[in-house]
Amino acid sequence: MSAVPTFGGYVYDCPDPAALAEFYRSLLDWPSPQAAADGHWVTLTNPAGGSRLEFQRVDDYRAPDWPSQENPQQAHLDLDVTDMEAAHERVLSLGAKLLDDKPETFRVYADPAGHPFCLCACGVEYA
């Protein structure tokens, strides 16, 4: 046993956990999500064995307003892609909204509940 934690998952607040989980399931081509009996919590398990994405219902949910600091994004996902144009068309067809396409190596989108995320074709290798 170790006192050092491992990264288990990222939890999104949202008004409809099942719908948002389905968006990310389709986007990432992961297996079907698992929902709690009351529908207030849904988990997507990474088939490659990595971190989970989880979604919890929040009453009176307020979406982030990117890039404003009035209701800040707080956190976002970066999703690596090798074909930006194909990934762009796919993510829009799944219900994402384009927020910013000015950068050359990434684009900013909002998921159906308003959470910002980026498609990145940055080609950055980390040491």
Order of alpha helices (4+ residues) and beta strands (2+ residues): beta-alpha-beta-beta-beta-beta-alpha-beta-beta-beta
